[in-house]
């Protein structure tokens, strides 16, 4: 009975930690994209050009961040270094 309660508590705690990590990740990605979006929809042509240049870097950064959070990046580097999955 006590072990079942401990396992349930640990599972609930891991679920909360997962929610916190997802929330922080969403905030970081949002902070990355806000300046680009503001410049992209600006009336100033220079700001639009700068936003288009930064768009590629932000997209690549977002993909790398998502891969790092999900563990794909670790798996790829582990495969490259050790040859094992």
PDB file of N, CA, C and O in Angstrom:
ATOM      1  N   UNK A   1       0.816  -1.183   0.000  1.00  0.00           N
ATOM      2  CA  UNK A   1       0.000   0.000   0.000  1.00  0.00           C
ATOM      3  C   UNK A   1       0.867   1.257   0.000  1.00  0.00           C
ATOM      4  O   UNK A   1       0.612   2.193  -0.757  1.00  0.00           O
ATOM      5  N   UNK A   2       1.892   1.272   0.852  1.00  0.00           N
ATOM      6  CA  UNK A   2       2.773   2.428   0.945  1.00  0.00           C
ATOM      7  C   UNK A   2       3.595   2.592  -0.331  1.00  0.00           C
ATOM      8  O   UNK A   2       3.848   3.711  -0.778  1.00  0.00           O
ATOM      9  N   UNK A   3       4.008   1.472  -0.910  1.00  0.00           N
ATOM     10  CA  UNK A   3       4.788   1.526  -2.144  1.00  0.00           C
ATOM     11  C   UNK A   3       3.939   2.063  -3.287  1.00  0.00           C
ATOM     12  O   UNK A   3       4.422   2.852  -4.099  1.00  0.00           O
ATOM     13  N   UNK A   4       2.681   1.645  -3.360  1.00  0.00           N
ATOM     14  CA  UNK A   4       1.787   2.157  -4.399  1.00  0.00           C
ATOM     15  C   UNK A   4       1.600   3.664  -4.265  1.00  0.00           C
ATOM     16  O   UNK A   4       1.576   4.385  -5.263  1.00  0.00           O
ATOM     17  N   UNK A   5       1.470   4.134  -3.031  1.00  0.00           N
ATOM     18  CA  UNK A   5       1.319   5.572  -2.787  1.00  0.00           C
ATOM     19  C   UNK A   5       2.581   6.321  -3.205  1.00  0.00           C
ATOM     20  O   UNK A   5       2.495   7.395  -3.800  1.00  0.00           O
ATOM     21  N   UNK A   6       3.751   5.762  -2.898  1.00  0.00           N
ATOM     22  CA  UNK A   6       5.015   6.405  -3.257  1.00  0.00           C
ATOM     23  C   UNK A   6       5.172   6.474  -4.771  1.00  0.00           C
ATOM     24  O   UNK A   6       5.609   7.493  -5.306  1.00  0.00           O
ATOM     25  N   UNK A   7       4.818   5.396  -5.460  1.00  0.00           N
ATOM     26  CA  UNK A   7       4.915   5.378  -6.919  1.00  0.00           C
ATOM     27  C   UNK A   7       3.956   6.390  -7.529  1.00  0.00           C
ATOM     28  O   UNK A   7       4.316   7.098  -8.469  1.00  0.00           O
ATOM     29  N   UNK A   8       2.742   6.462  -7.001  1.00  0.00           N
ATOM     30  CA  UNK A   8       1.769   7.432  -7.504  1.00  0.00           C
ATOM     31  C   UNK A   8       2.243   8.863  -7.262  1.00  0.00           C
ATOM     32  O   UNK A   8       2.054   9.734  -8.111  1.00  0.00           O
ATOM     33  N   UNK A   9       2.852   9.104  -6.115  1.00  0.00           N
ATOM     34  CA  UNK A   9       3.364  10.446  -5.813  1.00  0.00           C
ATOM     35  C   UNK A   9       4.504  10.825  -6.752  1.00  0.00           C
ATOM     36  O   UNK A   9       4.570  11.958  -7.231  1.00  0.00           O
ATOM     37  N   UNK A  10       5.398   9.880  -7.013  1.00  0.00           N
ATOM     38  CA  UNK A  10       6.514  10.145  -7.921  1.00  0.00           C
ATOM     39  C   UNK A  10       6.000  10.394  -9.332  1.00  0.00           C
ATOM     40  O   UNK A  10       6.495  11.285 -10.022  1.00  0.00           O
ATOM     41  N   UNK A  11       5.014   9.617  -9.768  1.00  0.00           N
ATOM     42  CA  UNK A  11       4.444   9.833 -11.096  1.00  0.00           C
ATOM     43  C   UNK A  11       3.781  11.203 -11.204  1.00  0.00           C
ATOM     44  O   UNK A  11       3.913  11.878 -12.225  1.00  0.00           O
ATOM     45  N   UNK A  12       3.076  11.611 -10.166  1.00  0.00           N
ATOM     46  CA  UNK A  12       2.440  12.932 -10.170  1.00  0.00           C
ATOM     47  C   UNK A  12       3.491  14.039 -10.195  1.00  0.00           C
ATOM     48  O   UNK A  12       3.326  15.043 -10.888  1.00  0.00           O
ATOM     49  N   UNK A  13       4.569  13.853  -9.438  1.00  0.00           N
ATOM     50  CA  UNK A  13       5.632  14.845  -9.408  1.00  0.00           C
ATOM     51  C   UNK A  13       6.310  14.953 -10.775  1.00  0.00           C
ATOM     52  O   UNK A  13       6.598  16.058 -11.234  1.00  0.00           O
ATOM     53  N   UNK A  14       6.562  13.834 -11.418  1.00  0.00           N
ATOM     54  CA  UNK A  14       7.174  13.851 -12.745  1.00  0.00           C
ATOM     55  C   UNK A  14       6.252  14.516 -13.760  1.00  0.00           C
ATOM     56  O   UNK A  14       6.720  15.213 -14.661  1.00  0.00           O
ATOM     57  N   UNK A  15       4.954  14.308 -13.621  1.00  0.00           N
ATOM     58  CA  UNK A  15       3.999  14.970 -14.503  1.00  0.00           C
ATOM     59  C   UNK A  15       4.034  16.478 -14.337  1.00  0.00           C
ATOM     60  O   UNK A  15       3.967  17.217 -15.319  1.00  0.00           O
ATOM     61  N   UNK A  16       4.140  16.940 -13.088  1.00  0.00           N
ATOM     62  CA  UNK A  16       4.228  18.382 -12.836  1.00  0.00           C
ATOM     63  C   UNK A  16       5.530  18.958 -13.385  1.00  0.00           C
ATOM     64  O   UNK A  16       5.535  20.047 -13.959  1.00  0.00           O
ATOM     65  N   UNK A  17       6.625  18.236 -13.211  1.00  0.00           N
ATOM     66  CA  UNK A  17       7.911  18.696 -13.747  1.00  0.00           C
ATOM     67  C   UNK A  17       7.846  18.777 -15.264  1.00  0.00           C
ATOM     68  O   UNK A  17       8.381  19.712 -15.859  1.00  0.00           O
ATOM     69  N   UNK A  18       7.203  17.813 -15.887  1.00  0.00           N
ATOM     70  CA  UNK A  18       7.029  17.823 -17.333  1.00  0.00           C
ATOM     71  C   UNK A  18       6.237  19.050 -17.771  1.00  0.00           C
ATOM     72  O   UNK A  18       6.592  19.700 -18.754  1.00  0.00           O
ATOM     73  N   UNK A  19       5.173  19.368 -17.051  1.00  0.00           N
ATOM     74  CA  UNK A  19       4.373  20.556 -17.372  1.00  0.00           C
ATOM     75  C   UNK A  19       5.189  21.837 -17.227  1.00  0.00           C
ATOM     76  O   UNK A  19       5.060  22.752 -18.039  1.00  0.00           O
ATOM     77  N   UNK A  20       6.021  21.902 -16.202  1.00  0.00           N
ATOM     78  CA  UNK A  20       6.856  23.090 -15.993  1.00  0.00           C
ATOM     79  C   UNK A  20       7.869  23.239 -17.119  1.00  0.00           C
ATOM     80  O   UNK A  20       8.074  24.343 -17.622  1.00  0.00           O
ATOM     81  N   UNK A  21       8.501  22.148 -17.518  1.00  0.00           N
ATOM     82  CA  UNK A  21       9.490  22.200 -18.599  1.00  0.00           C
ATOM     83  C   UNK A  21       8.831  22.629 -19.901  1.00  0.00           C
ATOM     84  O   UNK A  21       9.398  23.432 -20.642  1.00  0.00           O
ATOM     85  N   UNK A  22       7.656  22.113 -20.189  1.00  0.00           N
ATOM     86  CA  UNK A  22       6.942  22.500 -21.405  1.00  0.00           C
ATOM     87  C   UNK A  22       6.578  23.978 -21.363  1.00  0.00           C
ATOM     88  O   UNK A  22       6.697  24.671 -22.373  1.00  0.00           O
ATOM     89  N   UNK A  23       6.141  24.464 -20.220  1.00  0.00           N
ATOM     90  CA  UNK A  23       5.775  25.881 -20.094  1.00  0.00           C
ATOM     91  C   UNK A  23       6.986  26.790 -20.280  1.00  0.00           C
ATOM     92  O   UNK A  23       6.905  27.796 -20.985  1.00  0.00           O
ATOM     93  N   UNK A  24       8.094  26.443 -19.659  1.00  0.00           N
ATOM     94  CA  UNK A  24       9.308  27.250 -19.801  1.00  0.00           C
ATOM     95  C   UNK A  24       9.796  27.220 -21.244  1.00  0.00           C
ATOM     96  O   UNK A  24      10.248  28.241 -21.762  1.00  0.00           O
ATOM     97  N   UNK A  25       9.714  26.080 -21.892  1.00  0.00           N
ATOM     98  CA  UNK A  25      10.119  25.977 -23.291  1.00  0.00           C
ATOM     99  C   UNK A  25       9.251  26.854 -24.177  1.00  0.00           C
ATOM    100  O   UNK A  25       9.756  27.519 -25.082  1.00  0.00           O
ATOM    101  N   UNK A  26       7.966  26.859 -23.926  1.00  0.00           N
ATOM    102  CA  UNK A  26       7.060  27.700 -24.714  1.00  0.00           C
ATOM    103  C   UNK A  26       7.380  29.178 -24.524  1.00  0.00           C
ATOM    104  O   UNK A  26       7.328  29.952 -25.479  1.00  0.00           O
ATOM    105  N   UNK A  27       7.710  29.570 -23.302  1.00  0.00           N
ATOM    106  CA  UNK A  27       8.064  30.970 -23.046  1.00  0.00           C
ATOM    107  C   UNK A  27       9.357  31.335 -23.768  1.00  0.00           C
ATOM    108  O   UNK A  27       9.449  32.414 -24.354  1.00  0.00           O
ATOM    109  N   UNK A  28      10.355  30.457 -23.736  1.00  0.00           N
ATOM    110  CA  UNK A  28      11.622  30.737 -24.418  1.00  0.00           C
ATOM    111  C   UNK A  28      11.437  30.867 -25.925  1.00  0.00           C
ATOM    112  O   UNK A  28      11.996  31.772 -26.545  1.00  0.00           O
ATOM    113  N   UNK A  29      10.665  29.976 -26.510  1.00  0.00           N
ATOM    114  CA  UNK A  29      10.423  30.048 -27.946  1.00  0.00           C
ATOM    115  C   UNK A  29       9.634  31.306 -28.288  1.00  0.00           C
ATOM    116  O   UNK A  29       9.889  31.936 -29.314  1.00  0.00           O
ATOM    117  N   UNK A  30       8.686  31.675 -27.445  1.00  0.00           N
ATOM    118  CA  UNK A  30       7.924  32.903 -27.669  1.00  0.00           C
ATOM    119  C   UNK A  30       8.830  34.124 -27.617  1.00  0.00           C
ATOM    120  O   UNK A  30       8.714  35.021 -28.452  1.00  0.00           O
ATOM    121  N   UNK A  31       9.732  34.165 -26.638  1.00  0.00           N
ATOM    122  CA  UNK A  31      10.661  35.290 -26.542  1.00  0.00           C
ATOM    123  C   UNK A  31      11.582  35.363 -27.754  1.00  0.00           C
ATOM    124  O   UNK A  31      12.006  36.453 -28.139  1.00  0.00           O
ATOM    125  N   UNK A  32      11.893  34.241 -28.350  1.00  0.00           N
ATOM    126  CA  UNK A  32      12.715  34.214 -29.557  1.00  0.00           C
ATOM    127  C   UNK A  32      11.971  34.813 -30.745  1.00  0.00           C
ATOM    128  O   UNK A  32      12.563  35.532 -31.549  1.00  0.00           O
ATOM    129  N   UNK A  33      10.676  34.521 -30.861  1.00  0.00           N
ATOM    130  CA  UNK A  33       9.920  34.908 -32.049  1.00  0.00           C
ATOM    131  C   UNK A  33       9.264  36.277 -31.965  1.00  0.00           C
ATOM    132  O   UNK A  33       8.933  36.842 -33.007  1.00  0.00           O
ATOM    133  N   UNK A  34       9.058  36.840 -30.775  1.00  0.00           N
ATOM    134  CA  UNK A  34       8.353  38.130 -30.656  1.00  0.00           C
ATOM    135  C   UNK A  34       9.053  39.256 -31.417  1.00  0.00           C
ATOM    136  O   UNK A  34       8.386  39.954 -32.181  1.00  0.00           O
ATOM    137  N   UNK A  35      10.357  39.472 -31.250  1.00  0.00           N
ATOM    138  CA  UNK A  35      10.977  40.577 -31.998  1.00  0.00           C
ATOM    139  C   UNK A  35      10.914  40.383 -33.508  1.00  0.00           C
ATOM    140  O   UNK A  35      10.776  41.353 -34.253  1.00  0.00           O
ATOM    141  N   UNK A  36      11.012  39.160 -33.956  1.00  0.00           N
ATOM    142  CA  UNK A  36      10.952  38.898 -35.393  1.00  0.00           C
ATOM    143  C   UNK A  36       9.562  39.204 -35.925  1.00  0.00           C
ATOM    144  O   UNK A  36       9.416  39.806 -36.989  1.00  0.00           O
ATOM    145  N   UNK A  37       8.545  38.790 -35.188  1.00  0.00           N
ATOM    146  CA  UNK A  37       7.172  39.057 -35.626  1.00  0.00           C
ATOM    147  C   UNK A  37       6.877  40.552 -35.631  1.00  0.00           C
ATOM    148  O   UNK A  37       6.240  41.053 -36.557  1.00  0.00           O
ATOM    149  N   UNK A  38       7.330  41.263 -34.613  1.00  0.00           N
ATOM    150  CA  UNK A  38       7.091  42.708 -34.574  1.00  0.00           C
ATOM    151  C   UNK A  38       7.767  43.417 -35.743  1.00  0.00           C
ATOM    152  O   UNK A  38       7.178  44.313 -36.347  1.00  0.00           O
ATOM    153  N   UNK A  39       8.985  43.027 -36.063  1.00  0.00           N
ATOM    154  CA  UNK A  39       9.681  43.639 -37.195  1.00  0.00           C
ATOM    155  C   UNK A  39       9.105  43.190 -38.529  1.00  0.00           C
ATOM    156  O   UNK A  39       9.098  43.958 -39.492  1.00  0.00           O
ATOM    157  N   UNK A  40       8.623  41.959 -38.595  1.00  0.00           N
ATOM    158  CA  UNK A  40       8.093  41.432 -39.854  1.00  0.00           C
ATOM    159  C   UNK A  40       6.836  42.180 -40.283  1.00  0.00           C
ATOM    160  O   UNK A  40       6.623  42.403 -41.475  1.00  0.00           O
ATOM    161  N   UNK A  41       6.006  42.569 -39.325  1.00  0.00           N
ATOM    162  CA  UNK A  41       4.765  43.270 -39.638  1.00  0.00           C
ATOM    163  C   UNK A  41       4.895  44.783 -39.482  1.00  0.00           C
ATOM    164  O   UNK A  41       3.888  45.485 -39.395  1.00  0.00           O
ATOM    165  N   UNK A  42       6.108  45.281 -39.447  1.00  0.00           N
ATOM    166  CA  UNK A  42       6.351  46.712 -39.329  1.00  0.00           C
ATOM    167  C   UNK A  42       6.130  47.398 -40.676  1.00  0.00           C
ATOM    168  O   UNK A  42       6.146  46.749 -41.722  1.00  0.00           O
ATOM    169  N   UNK A  43       5.925  48.705 -40.641  1.00  0.00           N
ATOM    170  CA  UNK A  43       5.771  49.467 -41.890  1.00  0.00           C
ATOM    171  C   UNK A  43       7.124  49.902 -42.438  1.00  0.00           C
ATOM    172  O   UNK A  43       7.216  50.296 -43.600  1.00  0.00           O
ATOM    173  N   UNK A  44       8.159  49.839 -41.634  1.00  0.00           N
ATOM    174  CA  UNK A  44       9.505  50.216 -42.060  1.00  0.00           C
ATOM    175  C   UNK A  44      10.121  49.075 -42.866  1.00  0.00           C
ATOM    176  O   UNK A  44      10.186  47.938 -42.399  1.00  0.00           O
ATOM    177  N   UNK A  45      10.569  49.386 -44.073  1.00  0.00           N
ATOM    178  CA  UNK A  45      11.133  48.351 -44.956  1.00  0.00           C
ATOM    179  C   UNK A  45      12.435  47.768 -44.409  1.00  0.00           C
ATOM    180  O   UNK A  45      12.693  46.576 -44.577  1.00  0.00           O
ATOM    181  N   UNK A  46      13.249  48.582 -43.764  1.00  0.00           N
ATOM    182  CA  UNK A  46      14.511  48.076 -43.213  1.00  0.00           C
ATOM    183  C   UNK A  46      14.261  47.035 -42.127  1.00  0.00           C
ATOM    184  O   UNK A  46      14.975  46.036 -42.040  1.00  0.00           O
ATOM    185  N   UNK A  47      13.245  47.273 -41.302  1.00  0.00           N
ATOM    186  CA  UNK A  47      12.910  46.298 -40.261  1.00  0.00           C
ATOM    187  C   UNK A  47      12.390  45.003 -40.870  1.00  0.00           C
ATOM    188  O   UNK A  47      12.673  43.920 -40.358  1.00  0.00           O
ATOM    189  N   UNK A  48      11.630  45.107 -41.959  1.00  0.00           N
ATOM    190  CA  UNK A  48      11.123  43.899 -42.627  1.00  0.00           C
ATOM    191  C   UNK A  48      12.271  43.076 -43.201  1.00  0.00           C
ATOM    192  O   UNK A  48      12.272  41.849 -43.109  1.00  0.00           O
ATOM    193  N   UNK A  49      13.234  43.752 -43.788  1.00  0.00           N
ATOM    194  CA  UNK A  49      14.385  43.043 -44.362  1.00  0.00           C
ATOM    195  C   UNK A  49      15.186  42.357 -43.257  1.00  0.00           C
ATOM    196  O   UNK A  49      15.606  41.211 -43.412  1.00  0.00           O
ATOM    197  N   UNK A  50      15.395  43.056 -42.145  1.00  0.00           N
ATOM    198  CA  UNK A  50      16.110  42.448 -41.017  1.00  0.00           C
ATOM    199  C   UNK A  50      15.342  41.254 -40.464  1.00  0.00           C
ATOM    200  O   UNK A  50      15.944  40.250 -40.084  1.00  0.00           O
ATOM    201  N   UNK A  51      14.020  41.359 -40.418  1.00  0.00           N
ATOM    202  CA  UNK A  51      13.208  40.248 -39.906  1.00  0.00           C
ATOM    203  C   UNK A  51      13.313  39.039 -40.820  1.00  0.00           C
ATOM    204  O   UNK A  51      13.378  37.907 -40.340  1.00  0.00           O
ATOM    205  N   UNK A  52      13.331  39.260 -42.118  1.00  0.00           N
ATOM    206  CA  UNK A  52      13.470  38.130 -43.053  1.00  0.00           C
ATOM    207  C   UNK A  52      14.824  37.445 -42.897  1.00  0.00           C
ATOM    208  O   UNK A  52      14.929  36.225 -43.015  1.00  0.00           O
ATOM    209  N   UNK A  53      15.857  38.241 -42.630  1.00  0.00           N
ATOM    210  CA  UNK A  53      17.188  37.661 -42.428  1.00  0.00           C
ATOM    211  C   UNK A  53      17.249  36.854 -41.129  1.00  0.00           C
ATOM    212  O   UNK A  53      17.899  35.810 -41.075  1.00  0.00           O
ATOM    213  N   UNK A  54      16.577  37.334 -40.092  1.00  0.00           N
ATOM    214  CA  UNK A  54      16.599  36.649 -38.797  1.00  0.00           C
ATOM    215  C   UNK A  54      15.628  35.475 -38.746  1.00  0.00           C
ATOM    216  O   UNK A  54      15.712  34.638 -37.847  1.00  0.00           O
ATOM    217  N   UNK A  55      14.709  35.409 -39.703  1.00  0.00           N
ATOM    218  CA  UNK A  55      13.692  34.358 -39.709  1.00  0.00           C
ATOM    219  C   UNK A  55      14.318  32.970 -39.814  1.00  0.00           C
ATOM    220  O   UNK A  55      13.928  32.050 -39.095  1.00  0.00           O
ATOM    221  N   UNK A  56      15.286  32.825 -40.711  1.00  0.00           N
ATOM    222  CA  UNK A  56      15.939  31.523 -40.888  1.00  0.00           C
ATOM    223  C   UNK A  56      16.659  31.090 -39.612  1.00  0.00           C
ATOM    224  O   UNK A  56      16.550  29.938 -39.192  1.00  0.00           O
ATOM    225  N   UNK A  57      17.390  32.014 -39.002  1.00  0.00           N
ATOM    226  CA  UNK A  57      18.112  31.680 -37.769  1.00  0.00           C
ATOM    227  C   UNK A  57      17.161  31.297 -36.646  1.00  0.00           C
ATOM    228  O   UNK A  57      17.441  30.375 -35.881  1.00  0.00           O
ATOM    229  N   UNK A  58      16.038  31.999 -36.544  1.00  0.00           N
ATOM    230  CA  UNK A  58      15.065  31.682 -35.496  1.00  0.00           C
ATOM    231  C   UNK A  58      14.418  30.323 -35.744  1.00  0.00           C
ATOM    232  O   UNK A  58      14.187  29.565 -34.802  1.00  0.00           O
ATOM    233  N   UNK A  59      14.125  30.013 -36.998  1.00  0.00           N
ATOM    234  CA  UNK A  59      13.518  28.713 -37.312  1.00  0.00           C
ATOM    235  C   UNK A  59      14.488  27.572 -36.997  1.00  0.00           C
ATOM    236  O   UNK A  59      14.096  26.557 -36.422  1.00  0.00           O
ATOM    237  N   UNK A  60      15.747  27.745 -37.375  1.00  0.00           N
ATOM    238  CA  UNK A  60      16.751  26.719 -37.082  1.00  0.00           C
ATOM    239  C   UNK A  60      16.940  26.578 -35.572  1.00  0.00           C
ATOM    240  O   UNK A  60      17.046  25.463 -35.060  1.00  0.00           O
ATOM    241  N   UNK A  61      16.981  27.698 -34.862  1.00  0.00           N
ATOM    242  CA  UNK A  61      17.112  27.658 -33.407  1.00  0.00           C
ATOM    243  C   UNK A  61      15.942  26.968 -32.736  1.00  0.00           C
ATOM    244  O   UNK A  61      16.123  26.238 -31.762  1.00  0.00           O
ATOM    245  N   UNK A  62      14.738  27.194 -33.253  1.00  0.00           N
ATOM    246  CA  UNK A  62      13.553  26.545 -32.693  1.00  0.00           C
ATOM    247  C   UNK A  62      13.615  25.038 -32.897  1.00  0.00           C
ATOM    248  O   UNK A  62      13.311  24.272 -31.983  1.00  0.00           O
ATOM    249  N   UNK A  63      14.007  24.612 -34.088  1.00  0.00           N
ATOM    250  CA  UNK A  63      14.098  23.172 -34.368  1.00  0.00           C
ATOM    251  C   UNK A  63      15.155  22.519 -33.478  1.00  0.00           C
ATOM    252  O   UNK A  63      14.923  21.441 -32.929  1.00  0.00           O
ATOM    253  N   UNK A  64      16.307  23.161 -33.332  1.00  0.00           N
ATOM    254  CA  UNK A  64      17.362  22.605 -32.480  1.00  0.00           C
ATOM    255  C   UNK A  64      16.902  22.544 -31.027  1.00  0.00           C
ATOM    256  O   UNK A  64      17.178  21.566 -30.332  1.00  0.00           O
ATOM    257  N   UNK A  65      16.202  23.581 -30.562  1.00  0.00           N
ATOM    258  CA  UNK A  65      15.708  23.599 -29.184  1.00  0.00           C
ATOM    259  C   UNK A  65      14.708  22.481 -28.949  1.00  0.00           C
ATOM    260  O   UNK A  65      14.771  21.797 -27.927  1.00  0.00           O
ATOM    261  N   UNK A  66      13.787  22.287 -29.881  1.00  0.00           N
ATOM    262  CA  UNK A  66      12.786  21.216 -29.742  1.00  0.00           C
ATOM    263  C   UNK A  66      13.464  19.850 -29.761  1.00  0.00           C
ATOM    264  O   UNK A  66      13.095  18.960 -28.996  1.00  0.00           O
ATOM    265  N   UNK A  67      14.458  19.686 -30.639  1.00  0.00           N
ATOM    266  CA  UNK A  67      15.181  18.416 -30.680  1.00  0.00           C
ATOM    267  C   UNK A  67      15.938  18.172 -29.376  1.00  0.00           C
ATOM    268  O   UNK A  67      15.998  17.041 -28.896  1.00  0.00           O
ATOM    269  N   UNK A  68      16.512  19.222 -28.806  1.00  0.00           N
ATOM    270  CA  UNK A  68      17.259  19.068 -27.555  1.00  0.00           C
ATOM    271  C   UNK A  68      16.327  18.717 -26.407  1.00  0.00           C
ATOM    272  O   UNK A  68      16.655  17.865 -25.581  1.00  0.00           O
ATOM    273  N   UNK A  69      15.180  19.359 -26.347  1.00  0.00           N
ATOM    274  CA  UNK A  69      14.230  19.075 -25.272  1.00  0.00           C
ATOM    275  C   UNK A  69      13.680  17.662 -25.401  1.00  0.00           C
ATOM    276  O   UNK A  69      13.509  16.968 -24.398  1.00  0.00           O
ATOM    277  N   UNK A  70      13.403  17.234 -26.622  1.00  0.00           N
ATOM    278  CA  UNK A  70      12.793  15.914 -26.798  1.00  0.00           C
ATOM    279  C   UNK A  70      13.810  14.775 -26.704  1.00  0.00           C
ATOM    280  O   UNK A  70      13.412  13.613 -26.621  1.00  0.00           O
ATOM    281  N   UNK A  71      15.084  15.070 -26.714  1.00  0.00           N
ATOM    282  CA  UNK A  71      16.094  14.029 -26.586  1.00  0.00           C
ATOM    283  C   UNK A  71      16.621  13.510 -27.910  1.00  0.00           C
ATOM    284  O   UNK A  71      17.507  12.656 -27.930  1.00  0.00           O
ATOM    285  N   UNK A  72      16.096  14.007 -29.003  1.00  0.00           N
ATOM    286  CA  UNK A  72      16.561  13.545 -30.314  1.00  0.00           C
ATOM    287  C   UNK A  72      18.018  13.929 -30.523  1.00  0.00           C
ATOM    288  O   UNK A  72      18.803  13.139 -31.047  1.00  0.00           O
ATOM    289  N   UNK A  73      18.379  15.133 -30.116  1.00  0.00           N
ATOM    290  CA  UNK A  73      19.749  15.595 -30.296  1.00  0.00           C
ATOM    291  C   UNK A  73      20.730  14.715 -29.526  1.00  0.00           C
ATOM    292  O   UNK A  73      21.802  14.393 -30.040  1.00  0.00           O
ATOM    293  N   UNK A  74      20.383  14.323 -28.307  1.00  0.00           N
ATOM    294  CA  UNK A  74      21.232  13.436 -27.519  1.00  0.00           C
ATOM    295  C   UNK A  74      21.388  12.089 -28.214  1.00  0.00           C
ATOM    296  O   UNK A  74      22.488  11.536 -28.255  1.00  0.00           O
ATOM    297  N   UNK A  75      20.305  11.560 -28.757  1.00  0.00           N
ATOM    298  CA  UNK A  75      20.355  10.268 -29.440  1.00  0.00           C
ATOM    299  C   UNK A  75      21.250  10.331 -30.672  1.00  0.00           C
ATOM    300  O   UNK A  75      22.031   9.412 -30.920  1.00  0.00           O
ATOM    301  N   UNK A  76      21.141  11.408 -31.444  1.00  0.00           N
ATOM    302  CA  UNK A  76      21.970  11.547 -32.647  1.00  0.00           C
ATOM    303  C   UNK A  76      23.443  11.644 -32.272  1.00  0.00           C
ATOM    304  O   UNK A  76      24.273  10.953 -32.862  1.00  0.00           O
ATOM    305  N   UNK A  77      23.781  12.489 -31.300  1.00  0.00           N
ATOM    306  CA  UNK A  77      25.180  12.614 -30.893  1.00  0.00           C
ATOM    307  C   UNK A  77      25.706  11.319 -30.285  1.00  0.00           C
ATOM    308  O   UNK A  77      26.863  10.963 -30.508  1.00  0.00           O
ATOM    309  N   UNK A  78      24.889  10.617 -29.532  1.00  0.00           N
ATOM    310  CA  UNK A  78      25.285   9.340 -28.957  1.00  0.00           C
ATOM    311  C   UNK A  78      25.567   8.330 -30.068  1.00  0.00           C
ATOM    312  O   UNK A  78      26.519   7.555 -29.974  1.00  0.00           O
ATOM    313  N   UNK A  79      24.749   8.335 -31.113  1.00  0.00           N
ATOM    314  CA  UNK A  79      24.964   7.420 -32.235  1.00  0.00           C
ATOM    315  C   UNK A  79      26.248   7.770 -32.982  1.00  0.00           C
ATOM    316  O   UNK A  79      26.995   6.877 -33.383  1.00  0.00           O
ATOM    317  N   UNK A  80      26.508   9.057 -33.170  1.00  0.00           N
ATOM    318  CA  UNK A  80      27.716   9.472 -33.883  1.00  0.00           C
ATOM    319  C   UNK A  80      28.963   9.092 -33.093  1.00  0.00           C
ATOM    320  O   UNK A  80      29.942   8.623 -33.673  1.00  0.00           O
ATOM    321  N   UNK A  81      28.939   9.286 -31.789  1.00  0.00           N
ATOM    322  CA  UNK A  81      30.125   9.036 -30.969  1.00  0.00           C
ATOM    323  C   UNK A  81      30.339   7.547 -30.735  1.00  0.00           C
ATOM    324  O   UNK A  81      31.454   7.051 -30.900  1.00  0.00           O
ATOM    325  N   UNK A  82      29.287   6.826 -30.352  1.00  0.00           N
ATOM    326  CA  UNK A  82      29.456   5.425 -29.964  1.00  0.00           C
ATOM    327  C   UNK A  82      29.073   4.432 -31.049  1.00  0.00           C
ATOM    328  O   UNK A  82      29.523   3.287 -31.017  1.00  0.00           O
ATOM    329  N   UNK A  83      28.264   4.838 -31.994  1.00  0.00           N
ATOM    330  CA  UNK A  83      27.797   3.917 -33.024  1.00  0.00           C
ATOM    331  C   UNK A  83      26.626   3.068 -32.578  1.00  0.00           C
ATOM    332  O   UNK A  83      26.182   2.189 -33.316  1.00  0.00           O
ATOM    333  N   UNK A  84      26.117   3.318 -31.375  1.00  0.00           N
ATOM    334  CA  UNK A  84      24.978   2.571 -30.849  1.00  0.00           C
ATOM    335  C   UNK A  84      23.793   3.513 -30.678  1.00  0.00           C
ATOM    336  O   UNK A  84      23.955   4.717 -30.480  1.00  0.00           O
ATOM    337  N   UNK A  85      22.610   2.939 -30.759  1.00  0.00           N
ATOM    338  CA  UNK A  85      21.406   3.752 -30.561  1.00  0.00           C
ATOM    339  C   UNK A  85      21.046   3.789 -29.112  1.00  0.00           C
ATOM    340  O   UNK A  85      20.060   4.423 -28.737  1.00  0.00           O
TER     341      UNK A  85
END
